[in-house]
């Protein structure tokens, strides 16, 4: 099971968007070098308010580019980095991966999937109504989150658009992704 990196993004300042880059450097145990969300402990403002000593399970945000086409069909124009992701992917079912999946990216980098991104109301400030496109309910009433996955860096390295992504599933039984 694999895919490809289509875009990489980072931002040293708190902002909803992250500018695209030619490459990003992942640092083991920290996240994206120079990104505001890098660190051992939580860096998202809402998480800091809850417990600033909690481990940072959201070091790297990955988002599948297929979502862009899905929301475009509903009238929303979204490009890489505009939803705050660090890595935009293609050809891999990120949302279908179990917790603990290892993602090998390029020659060196290794991420461990920790859970689903739980998008907030800032998405509607970007484009009104977009939040309903990335968070909804399935036919049974369960919440469905489509705004990507979160991960931690197990091995650092430089990643670029065009790098291959290989997924290594954890031992069974698999745990489905939940919000982190």
C-alpha positions in Angstrom: 0.0 0.0 0.0 1.5 3.3 -1.0 1.2 6.6 -2.6 3.1 9.8 -3.3 3.9 13.2 -1.8 2.3 15.8 -4.0 3.1 18.9 -1.9 4.9 19.9 1.3 4.1 22.9 3.5 5.3 24.6 6.7 4.8 27.8 8.6 6.9 29.3 11.5 3.9 31.4 12.6 0.4 30.5 13.8 -1.8 30.7 10.7 -4.6 28.6 9.2 -2.6 28.2 6.0 0.9 26.9 5.4 2.9 28.0 2.4 4.1 25.3 0.0 7.8 24.6 0.0 10.3 22.8 -2.3 11.1 20.5 0.7 10.6 20.1 4.4 12.8 18.5 7.0 11.3 16.1 9.5 13.0 15.9 12.9 12.6 12.7 15.0 10.3 13.2 18.0 9.6 16.9 17.0 7.9 17.3 13.7 8.6 19.7 10.8 11.7 21.8 11.2 10.8 25.4 11.6 7.0 24.7 11.8 5.0 26.3 14.6 3.5 22.9 15.5 6.8 21.1 16.0 7.7 20.0 19.5 7.6 17.2 22.1 4.5 18.6 23.8 1.3 19.9 22.3 1.5 23.1 20.2 -2.1 23.6 19.0 -3.6 26.5 21.0 -6.7 24.6 22.1 -4.5 21.7 23.3 -2.1 23.9 25.2 -5.1 25.4 27.0 -6.2 21.9 28.1 -2.8 20.6 29.1 0.4 22.2 28.0 2.4 19.1 29.1 0.5 16.6 27.0 2.6 14.8 24.3 2.4 16.2 20.8 0.6 13.5 18.8 0.0 16.1 16.0 3.6 16.8 14.8 2.9 16.3 11.1 -0.5 16.7 9.4 -1.1 14.7 6.2 -4.0 15.4 3.8 -5.1 13.5 0.8 -5.3 15.6 -2.4 -8.3 13.6 -3.5 -10.3 15.7 -0.9 -9.7 18.8 -3.1 -11.6 17.3 -6.0 -14.4 16.1 -3.6 -14.9 19.6 -2.2 -14.5 21.3 -5.6 -17.5 19.3 -6.8 -19.5 21.1 -4.0 -18.2 24.5 -5.0 -15.1 24.9 -2.7 -11.7 25.6 -4.2 -8.9 24.3 -2.0 -5.2 24.1 -2.8 -2.3 22.4 -0.9 -1.5 24.1 2.4 -4.7 26.0 2.7 -6.1 23.6 5.3 -2.9 23.7 7.3 -1.4 20.4 6.3 2.3 19.7 6.2 2.2 16.9 3.6 -0.3 16.6 0.8 -0.6 13.0 -0.6 -2.0 11.3 -3.6 -2.9 7.6 -4.2 -3.0 6.4 -0.6 -6.1 6.0 1.5 -5.0 7.9 4.6 -8.3 7.8 6.3 -8.5 4.0 6.0 -5.2 3.4 7.7 -5.2 2.0 11.3 -3.6 3.8 14.2 0.1 2.9 14.5 0.6 2.6 10.8 4.2 3.5 9.8 4.6 5.7 6.7 8.0 5.6 5.0 8.5 8.7 3.0 11.4 9.1 0.6 14.7 7.7 1.6 14.8 8.4 5.3 11.6 9.7 6.9 9.4 7.6 9.0 6.0 8.7 10.5 3.7 6.9 12.8 0.0 7.6 12.3 -1.6 8.7 15.6 -5.2 9.6 14.5 -7.5 11.9 12.6 -7.4 15.6 12.4 -10.4 17.1 14.2 -11.1 20.2 12.2 -12.4 23.4 13.8 -14.5 26.4 12.9 -11.5 28.2 11.4 -12.3 26.2 8.2 -15.5 28.1 7.8 -13.7 31.4 8.3 -11.6 30.3 5.3 -14.6 29.3 3.1 -18.0 29.4 4.6 -19.6 25.9 4.7 -16.4 24.0 4.1 -16.5 22.5 7.6 -19.6 20.5 6.7 -17.7 19.1 3.8 -14.9 17.7 5.9 -16.9 16.7 9.0 -20.2 14.9 8.7 -22.1 11.8 9.6 -22.5 8.5 7.9 -25.7 6.6 7.3 -25.5 5.2 10.9 -25.0 8.6 12.5 -21.3 8.2 13.3 -19.1 11.2 12.8 -16.9 11.1 9.7 -13.7 13.3 9.7 -12.1 13.8 6.3 -9.6 16.6 7.0 -6.6 14.3 7.1 -4.5 12.4 9.6 -2.0 13.3 12.3 1.4 11.6 12.9 4.6 11.8 14.9 8.1 11.6 13.4 9.9 8.3 14.3 12.9 9.0 11.9 13.8 12.3 10.4 14.7 13.2 6.9 14.0 15.6 4.0 10.8 15.0 2.0 9.8 16.6 -1.3 6.9 16.4 -3.8 7.3 13.2 -5.8 8.6 11.1 -2.9 7.1 7.7 -2.6 5.0 6.8 0.5 5.0 3.2 1.7 2.6 2.2 4.4 3.4 -0.6 6.9 0.4 -1.7 8.9 0.7 -2.6 12.6 0.0 -6.1 13.9 -3.6 -7.0 14.1 -6.0 -6.4 15.6 -6.0 -3.0 14.0 -7.4 0.0 15.8 -9.4 2.4 13.7 -8.3 6.0 13.6 -10.0 8.4 16.1 -9.5 12.1 16.6 -6.3 13.3 18.3 
